[in-house]
Every structure is written in C-alpha cells, then in structure tokens.
C-alpha cells in the first residue's frame, strides 16, 4: 500500500468532512447552460460600467485551477472543455455555510457555479457566484508544471493530467476529430461510402509489415490483427460498391519512434474506373480542403520546415529523383542486376538475401539519397514491381508499377496505386511474395486465395490510396511527434 503525501492526507480528511456534512464527495448530475469560452467571447468587448444594466445569469461547471482566498470574499478560476473563467465568491452573495464549503475546496476539485456575469476593474469577464455546488473532491494535487521536456514521458503516460494542465494538448485532442470529420465530409461529397471491415484475419495481407498475432479460442485458430485495410475494400469493388473508404486502426508489430506507433489510424479509399491521376487529384484537393476549412491557411510549420500546400504539387519518378541527386540511371537499358549490386556495394548499401533484386536496390538508393530531401509536397511515382505486390504494372515498362507516394517534409504521407485487377498476375505476385518469405522476409504477404477468387469474378479498373491519419494530423497541428496526436500512445513499461 502506497504512502500518502501530507497534501493527500489533508484532502482525504476533507473528503470525510464532506461526508459528515451529508454531501456526496463525488457528486450527482449537474445541469449547466453555458461554457467558459462562449461567456467570455460574448462579453469581452463590453465596458466595465455597462454591466450595471446587465443581469445575465449562467450556470457553469469545471475544475478549480486557481484560488485566491481573501477572508469574506475570494476569486477562483474553473476550467471546462472550452477554457477557463474567473469566479468571484462572497459571503454576502452565498450563505455562510456555502462559503465555508468553498473554503474547503482545493485546486483540482470539480464544482458547479450559478452566477451573474460581471467584469472586474482589470477587464476580466467574471461570474459573481450566487450558488456554489461541490461536485467532486480531488484526492491528488495537480502538478505545478507538467509540460516541460523533463515530464514528456509522464505527459504521455498520464494523458488525463496532460489535458488538464496543457492547453496545447487539449487543443490537439479537439482538433484531430475536426480533421477526420472534414475528411469524411470531403469523401462523402465525392460519392464515397464509408465502410467497416474486419480487424482480425487468418492471413497476412495488404502491406509489407510484421503482424501482431492472437488466438481465437472458439475455433482454436491463430489469427492476425490487420496490418492494412486493402483487400476487404477491394472485394467491395468486386461487389459493385465502386467508391469506398474506411478510417480505422491497423496494427504493426514494429518499433516505436516519433513517427511510428504499433497501433495507428489509416484511411484507405478505392474508386472504380479511376487511376493514379485520379488519386493525385483526390489527395491534393483533400489536403487543401483540410487546410482551408479547419485551419483557414495553407502554410504550416512542421519539423523545422515551412510547408506550402498551395499551387500544383511536384511530380517525379523514383528513378528520375535518384538520377537528379546522384546521377545514377537505374532505368537505362544496360542496368543489369549485377551492376546494381555492385553500385550498392560502392555506396555502402547493405542488402539482405531477399533484397538482391533490382527493384529492392532502387528503393534502397531512394531511401538513402532522396527521401529526406522531398520537403514540399511531392508525388513520387514509378516504383519497382518487387516492392509493390498489389499494384498494376506500367504498360510502357513492366519493371515498374503505377504507384505513387506523397512526401512532405521528407516523410511519406500516403501510398496510391492503379490497382492490380488481373487475377493471374496477382496470384503470381503472391507466389513471389511466398518465395521472399522463404528467403527470410518476415514482412512478405501470404497468398489470399479468396481474394484471387474475387478478382476472377472481375474487379473494375480502379485507383486506390492509403493515408496515415496520425501523420496527417501531425502536419496540420504542427507537431513533430506522433505521440502528441495520439491520445494514448504505446509506452514502454516502467
């Protein structure tokens, strides 16, 4: 059993005193009719003397964040979800018993106030308390400081305290759902239907990633938590839904850093009869719509870069981007696998056994020399077929596929495809993935024969795209760490 601090002992004594007074220390339903911000906004521009003719009364509730006791009258501040508002309480306006009850209050307690709006001589919109209601006794004192670098781990572990103490964290928590609602509205207006697909799967499909494994007791069957949303959504295209999207959690059993969390939110969307151009247009317009409608701007400071979403975004192929940086042309006719392996050795690029293929080598060069340099919004297209098992080959050069990634600030934001709908080619790609798995690639996909069967019924030509919602929220809220945009990020055990 833990030992209580002196402050915690005093608060528990007050808890017992409340019970002796016949009060519930943890309160009951409380009807309020206003919030702090709307009251302050409404009366901010009214002069002090004009309040003599204003008799507006409001009922609010919130957590006490500051107390200045002054004998028979006091000021304190309460905080609700919209912000803080000052309260003036006097023994002349409430009963002596109620004032004594207030004097028992601690910072962190939750109270209800019915009061008349006024403005102090210093110009602060304030409620003069007419009725004081104790709601909840706080047994732990709030920390004096909870937003510095020294407390950053505790901020994530105890997000509830962070939200109380840190206005920036609270703002992000309320802004993220606005971004998602904006995306949903944007997609809905374009004729997409939002759907839900299974989180549990018996196969590892849809992306290159290590899975979380679990077990279904009733069927005595091992299963995976999904690593992507892709294949069920494409089955819906086969079924004739034509334009579908899902915003949902996916799970990847990988490392944690400022850009990665083991469970994160993705949106995937698929549009029948579209292609890469359609996905580029969708993406550029969606990002600009979020900027305008949620933030009223198109320029954002992110990861020490000023990002401008306005204008037409740059488009460049992966091989051209490499050639632009280090003057190696992987698309030339005389580029053999042997030459590519030799170039990798020259440039200190290590290759696993399953990576000794031209496509994997091109990708390694891109990651080393190009990725971090793509600061302004850039559509990077023309990926090698080896790293894109679910994508339609480029008709002009079958070594590459019709795929693009959006890079902003040197980070990937989405992945798009002209979707592979040839069941024979798809089966061969799955079989190639199986060979990679046998060579040690733990991220290679399984063969999904039900999906092959679905494609054999005929899937329309389509464009598809996947977005990392957390990273998107990082950009728009100008946060460098994914943990600042996820309310409860995964943490190491203490």
N, C-alpha and C positions, 0 to 999 in steps of 0.2 A: 504494500500500500504506500502510495507516494506521500511525502510530507508537504503540507500546505505552507505557503509563504504567509508572512504577517498580514498582508493585504487580503489574501484569500480567506484567512481565518476571520477577519473583520467582516468580510462580505457574507460569510456563512452565518455569522451572528446576526447580521441584518436580515438574512433570509428567515431565521427563526423568529425575529421580531415581527416581520410581516405576517407570519402565520399566527402569532399571538394576537395581532390586530384583526384577525379574521379575514385577511387578504390572501388571495391566491398569488404566490410569488411568480407564477408562470402564466397568469392572465387568461382572459377569455376573448371572445370575438369583440372587435372594436370597430365601429363604423366611422370612417373618415370621409371627408368630402373634398379634400384638396391635397396637393403635393407642394413641397417647398419651392421648387423652381417656378411653378406657374404663379404662385402668390408673389414671389419676388419680381418676376417679369412684369406682372400686371401693375404693380405699384411703384416700380423703381423710379419712374420719371415724375412722380407726384411729389410736390414740395411738402416739407415737414408741416407747415401751418395748415395746409389744406385738409389734414387728417382730422381736424376738429369736427368737420362736417361729414366724415366717413365713419359709418358704423358697421362695416362688413365684418362678419364673424365666420371663422373657418375652423374645421376640426382636422388635425393632422396627427400623425404618429411616426415615431422613429427612434433611433438610438442616440442617447446623450453622448456628445463628443467633446463638450467643453462645459465647465461650470465656474461661475464667478459668484460666490455667495457673499452677501453684503448685509448681514443682520436680518431686517424685516423685509428686504427685497433683494432679488438676485436675477442675474442673467444666466441663461444656459443655451446651448445650441443642440438641436437634434438633426439627425441625418436620415433621410429616406432615400429611395432609389433614385430620385432626381437631383439630390444635393442637400444642402444644409439651410436651416433657417433659425434665426435667433428668437428666443422666447424670453419675455420679461415676466417674472412672477413676484407678486407682492402679497403680504399677509392681509392687506386691505382689499384685495380682489378675490382671494380664495379664503376658505375658512382656516382658522389656526391649525386645525387637525391636518388639513391638506398641505399647509405649508411645512409642518413638521414632517409629514410624509415625504415631501420633496427634499427636505434637508437630509433624509436618509439615503437619497439617491447617490449612485456612483457613476462615473464615466463608464459607458458600456451598457447601462440599463436601458431598457426599451420602455417608452412612456407614450401616453396619448394626451393631446392638448386640444382644448377648445378655447379659442382666443379671438380677440378683436385686433384687426390689423392696425398698425401704427408705424411711425418712423422715428428713430432716435435723432438726437441733435447731430450725431455724426453721419446721418443719412442712411442708416441701415434699416431696411424693411424688417419689422419685428411683429410677433404676435404677443399681445398682452394677455396672459393666461387668465381665463375665467373659470376653467375646470381642469383639474390635474388628475390623471389616471395612471397609477402604476400598472405596468403590463408584465414586464419580465425582469427578474433580477439576474444580473451578470455576475457569475462567480469568479471569473478570471479577469484581471485588469488588462486593458488593451496595452500593447507595447507603445512606448513613446515614439519610436522610429521603426518603420517596417518597410522601407522602400529603398534602402541603400544596398550597395553591392555585397556588403557583409551578410545581408539577410536574404540574398537572392534564392538560395535553396529553400529556406523556410517559407518564402513567398509562394513558391510552387507547391510545397507540401501542405501548407495551411492556407489554401486559396481563400477560404472564408474570411480569414483575418486580413489578407491582402486586399480583398474587395472592400472591407470596412475602412482600411487605412489609406488606400492608394487610389486616388481619383482616376489616374490613367488606366489602371487595371479595370476599374468599373466601366469606364468609357469603352474600352475594347470589348468587354463582355457584352455590352448592349449594342455595339456597332456590328459585331460579327453576324448576329441574326439579321440585321438590316441588309448586309451584303448578300446573304443567302436568299432572303425574300426578294431582293432585286433580281438576282439570277433566276429564281423561279418565275417571277413575273415576265422577265425577258424571254425565257424559253417558252412559257405558256402562250405568250402573244405571237410567237412564231409557229404555233401549231404543234409543239411537242407535248407529249403526255408523260407526266411523272409517274414512275412505277417503283415497286419494291421487288427485289429478288433475294434468293436465299443467301444467308451468311455462311451456312455450313455446306460443305461439298465433300464428295468422296474422291475428287480428282484435283490435282494441282494445275490450274489453267488460267490463262488470261494475262499473265505478266511473268517476267523473269524475277523471281523473289523466293526467299526461304519462307516456308509457311509455319504457322502455329498449328500444332496437332492436338486433337482431342479424341474422345471416345464416346460413342453413342451406346449406352448400356442396353437399351431395349432391343437393339438389333445386333449387339455385340460387334460393332463395326467402327474401325478407325476413320476419323474424318479430319478435314482441314477447315480452319477459318479462312474465308475467302481472301485472296491477295489482289483481286480485281473484280470489276463488275461486268466484264465484257461479254462473255459467251451467253449468259442468260438473256441479255438485252438483244443480242443478235438473233437469238431464237425468236424473239418477239417481232423482229423484222420479217422473218420467215412466215410468222403467223399473220402478217398483214397490218401491224400497228404503225409501221412506216416512219414515225418520228417519236422516239422515246428517250427519256433521260432518267437517271437515278442519282440522288445525292445520298451517300451512305458511307458507313465505316468499313474500312478494309484493314487487314492485319498482316504485317510482315515481320518475321522473326529476325530482325536485324539490329544494327547498332543505334544508339541514340546520340544526337548532337543538336546543334542549333537549328538544323534543317529537317531532322528526322525524328519521328516518334513511332513506336511499334504499332500503335493503332492510330489511324488518321482518317480524314474525310476526303473522299473523292467525288467528283461528278463525272459520269460518263454519259455521252449523248450519241445517238445514231440516227442518221437521216437517210432514208431510202432515196435513191436516184441522185444523190449528191456525190461529191468527191473532195479532194484536198482544197480546191479553191473555195468550195462552199464552207469548209471548216475554218479556213483562214478568215473569211468574211464574217462568219458567226463569232469567232473569237475576238477579232479586233473590235467589232461593234459591242460585244458584251462587256469587255473591259472599259471601253469608253462610256458606256451607259452607266456602269457602276460608279465610275469617277464623277460623272456629271450629276447623277440622281442622288447618290448617297453622300458625296463629299463636295460637290459643286466645284471641282477642279480636275485637271488632267495632268498635273505635275506633282510628283511625290518624291520625298527624300527617303531613300531606302538603301541600307547597307553602304552608307557613305557615298551614294551616287544620287544625282538628281535625275529621276526617270520621267521622261515626257511621253505620254501616251497619245498625244495628238499627231495628226498627219498620217501619212501612209507608212506602214511599218516595213522595214527592210526584209528582203527575201534572198537567201543564198543557199547553195547546195553544200553538203558536208565536205565533199572533195574540193570544191572551189574555196571554201573557207580555210581548209588546210593549206592549199596551194598559195592562198593570199598571205598566210602567216610564215610558212617555212619553205615555199617554192618546191613542194613535192607533189607531183600529179599522179594520184592513185588511180585516175580514170584512164590514163594513157594505155594504148594497146600493148605496149611492151612491159607493162607492170605484171610480173609473174608473182606467184606465191613465194617462191624462193627469194626474189628481190625484196619483197615486202618484209619477210622475216629478217633479212639482212639489214634493212633500213631500221627495223625495230631495235635490233642489237646495237646499231650505230648510235641510236638516240636513247639508249638505256631504258628501253621499254620491255619489261618482263612479260612473258607470255606463258599462261598455263597451257597444258596439252590441248584442251578443247578450244583454245583461242588461236591456234595456229591455222587460221583461215583468213583470207584477205579482208573479209568484212569486219572481223573482230580487230584486226590490226588497224584498219582505217579508224574504227571507233576509239581505239587506244590513243592514236595520234590526235584525234579531235579533242579527247578529254584532257590531254596533256598541254596542247598548244593553243586551243581555240576557245573552249567552253567559257573560261573565266573572262574572256575579252568581249563577250557579247553583252554589252551593258544596256543599250537602248533596245526596245522591243524588236526582236529578230526572229523571223520564221526560218528555221534551218530544215532543209528538206533533202531528199536523196540519200536515205540511209541504206546500208548494205543489207542484203536479204538475210544474211546469217544472224543478224541481231533483231530481226523483225519477222518472227514466225507466223504472224496472223495477218500480214499485210499483202496487198496485191502487188505483183511485180510491175515495174515500169515497162510499158510496152516497147520503148525505144532501147532500153538497156536492162535486160533481165537480171543483171548482177545487183541491181538496186530496186528499191520498192517505193511506192507512192506513199510517203510518210513525211510528216514534219513534226518538229518540236519547237515550242515557243520558248525563247530565252530572254530573260530580263535580269539585269544586274548580275550576269554570269550564272544565273540559276535557271533550271528547267521549270516551266510553269504548266505545260500541257504537252500531250502527245496525241497526234492525229494521224489518221490513215484513210486512204481509199481502201475500203475493206475487202479482204480476200473472200470471194464467194464461190470459188471453184473448189468443189469437194475433193477432187482428185489431187489437186495441188496442195490443198490444206492437209490431207492425210499424209502426203509425202513430207510436208514441213513438220508435222507431229512426229513422224518416224525419225526425221533428222534430229529433232529435239531429244528423242529417246536415246539416240546414239551419243549425244553430248552428255546426257545423264550418266550413261555407262562409262564415259571418259572422266567423270568426276564433277560435272557441272550440276551442283545441288539446286540451281535455280531453273533448270530446264523443265519444260512443261510435260505433263502426261498426255496420253492420247485419249481424247474425248470422243468416243465412237458415236454417242448420242448426238453430239454436235455435227459430226460428219453426216449422220443420217438426216439431220435437219437441213443441212446445206443441199443434200441430194433432192430435197423437195423444191429447192430453188429459193435463194435469197436475192432480193433485188440489188443492183449495184448501189453502193451506199458509202457515205462518209461517216467516220466515227472519230470521237475525241474524248480524252480523259484529262481532267483538271485536278490538280492538288488544291483543294479548297483552303487548307491551312496556310499554304504558302501564298496563295492569292490574298488571304486576309492579312498576312504579314506585310505584303506590299502596300495595300491600301491603308492599313493602320500604322505604317512606317515602323514596324518592329523588326529587329534583327534576329530574334529567336522565336522558333515555333512554339516554345513553351509559354510565350506571352500571349498567344492567340488561342491556346487550348486551355480550357478552364482547369482541367485536372490532368496534366501531363504525367506520363510514366516516370517514376523516380526510382533510383536505387534504394534498396533497404538501408536504413541507418545502421 
